[in-house]
Each structure stands twice: as C-alpha cells, then as structure tokens.
C-alpha cells in the first residue's frame, strides 16, 4: 500500500495524499461504481480541473463511518491489507 502522508516541503508539515478513485476502491474494497453512487449522497471529493477527481482518505473514512451508522451496509472496520 502506498504512503498516505507526505511532507509538504514548502511548509514543513505533513499533508495527506489525495487518492484516485482506483486507490479508494482498492483501499475500501468496493467497486468504482459504488464510489460514484455514494458521491450522489455526499461522499466528499475534490475536483481538480474539468475532469480530475481526487479523494481525501480521512474525509472519505469519516463519511463512511457516518454512512455506516445510518445504513449498516458498509463495514469499514474490517481488517484490510
């Protein structure tokens, strides 16, 4: 798995890496279609330019935790590699 944090050389602080839809899909072990569908229900994403979409891992994890409390459909507490 790739490192999720990187050092911002300008500020000397750690910043979270923005993930592609493929990386989010692999991390949570869900399909890309599921991610696209959840965006309609408020899954947070960042649009860079006209077509590029990225996801903040912490924001997505928190959103899934809240979604899980409401629906009990996705268990993000499962152990992943």
FENRA-V23152 format. One record per backbone hydrogen bond with DSSP energy under -1.0 kcal/mol. CO is the residue of the C=O (numbers start at 0). NH is the residue of the N-H. If there is no record, write none. Layout:
((CO | NH) (CO | NH))
This chain:
((3 | 16) (5 | 14) (7 | 11) (12 | 7) (14 | 5) (18 | 54) (19 | 23) (20 | 24) (21 | 25) (22 | 26) (23 | 27) (24 | 29) (30 | 34) (31 | 35) (32 | 36) (33 | 37) (34 | 38) (37 | 40) (37 | 42) (38 | 41) (45 | 53) (47 | 51) (51 | 47) (53 | 45) (54 | 18) (55 | 59) (56 | 60) (57 | 61) (58 | 62) (59 | 63) (60 | 64) (61 | 65) (62 | 66) (63 | 67) (64 | 68) (65 | 69) (66 | 70) (67 | 71) (74 | 77))
